[in-house]
Amino acid sequence: MIPRLALLSAVALIAQLAMAGAQGMSVGFGGLQQDTGAPVEVTADALKVDNASGQASFDGNVVVIQGALRMAAAKVTVEYGDGGQGIRRLHATGGVMLATSAEAAEAAEATYEVATGALVMTGSVLLTQGPSTIAGERLVADLRAGTGEMQGRVRTVFQPGQKGGN
């Protein structure tokens, strides 16, 4: 006879895997939750500024840091707010990597709305949360709330928790 706890764990795992096969999957982003008011630091090999459009292009080994959040990409275009005040949006392309100490995500490109914390990553997205991974074509996240959704033929691998004594 199967112990009750083992049966419940198996049912929960099957339910999670069934949800992962759907076209969209909600995921928690506690580790990617972000203070969107923190300063944004950008370093790169080169910088081009276009005052007329209110944009700046950072090229080559770009690293963006905001609080505990770190983004790396080949190119990042920064759109400034009205009157050139503050960063409104970052658009990263070329091997985009987003990470905190707890989670990491990679994709072909990403757009980050700094004031609202809205993040959209597209193109073979891979999210790693501890030992678990979730892959899809599009990740839409609210970094303020720490919530998100993976969309487009989602695939996941969950690592069941280990409990002693059972």
N, C-alpha and C positions, 0 to 999 in steps of 0.2 A: 504494500500500500504506500502511496506517495504521501509524504508529510504535507500537512495543510499549507505551511509557509512556503514550501517549495512549489506547490501547485499555484498558489497566488502569485509568486514571483514569475513563474512561467507564463501565466495568463497576462500579467502586466507587461512582460517583455514582448509577447506576441502582439498585444494591442499597440505598443510603441512602434514596432516594426510595420504593422499594418498602416498606421498613420504616416510613417515615413515614405511609404510607397505612393502616397497621394500626390497631387500636383502642387500642394502648398503645405508647409508645416510650420507651426508656431514654435519658436525657440526662445529660451531665456537668455538674456545677455547681462546677467549680473556683473560679470567680469569686464564687460565692455561699457558698462554704465559710465557716463562721463559728465564732468562739470563743464558745461559748454561756455561758461564765463571765464574759464582759465585762459591765460595768454597762449598764443599760438607761435611756436618757434619753427622757422623753416631754414634748412641749409641745403645747398645744392652746388654743383660745379659751375653753373651759369645762371644769370638772371636777365630777363628782358622785361622792361616796363613800358606799357602803353597807357599814358595818362588819358588819352582821348576816350578809350574804351573802359577805363577803370580796371584793367587787368594786368597781371604780372605772370610771366611764365618762368618757372624754375625748371632747369633741364640738367640731367645727369646726376645720378646717385642722390635723389631728393629724399630728405628725411623731414617729416613734419611731426612735432611733438606738442601735445596739449595735455597737460596734467600727466596722468599715467598712460594716456593713449599715444601710440607711436604708429606713424604711417610711413612706408617707404615705397617709392615708385621711380620709374625712369623719368617721368615728367609730371609736374603738377602746375595747373593753371589756377591762379588765385583771382577771384572776382571780389573787388572791394565794394563796400556799401556806398550809399549816396554821398557825394562830395569826397569820395576817397577815404571815408572814415570806416575803420574796422573791416575785417574780413567777412564777407557774406557767404561765399561758397568756395570750396576746393574741388577741383576735378583732376583726378589722378589717373594716369594711363601707364601701361607698360609694367607688367609684373607687380601689381599692387599688393602690398602686405600691410595688414592692420593688426596691431597686437597690444595686449596688456600683459600683466604678469600671469593672468589666469586663462586667457583665451587668445586665439589668433585666427585671422581670416585672410584668404588670398583670392585674387580675382584678376581679370584682365583690366578692369577699370572700376573706379569708384567716384561717387559724388557725395560730398559731405557738406551739409548746410550747417555752418558753425553755430548760429544763434539758436536754432531749433533742435539741433542734435540729430537731424534726419540723415541717415546714411543709406545709400543704395550702391550695392556692389553687383557687377554683372560680368558674365563670361567665365564659365567654369569655376564657380565659387566653391571654396572649401573652407569650412569652419571647423576649428578644433577647439573642443571644450574639455580640458583634462584628457582622459583616455578616449573620449568619444569624438566622432567626426560626423559632419553633415555636409553633403555636397548637393549642389543644384546650379541652376543657371542665373538666378537672381536672388539677392539677399536684400530685404528692406528692413531697416532697423531704426528704432527710436532710442538713441543712446542716453537721452535724459531719463527715460522710463526704464531702460534696460530690457526692452522687448524687441522682438523681431519675427520675421517670417521668411522662410526659405521657399522659393518658388521654382517651378520648372523641373520636372522629373527628378524628384528628391531621392537621394540615397543616403542612408545613415548606418552607422555601426555604433551600437550602444555597448558599453561595458557594464554589465550588471554589478551592483554594489556587493561587497563581501561582508557578510554578517557572521560573527563568530557563534559557535555553539549549535548550529543547525545544519 
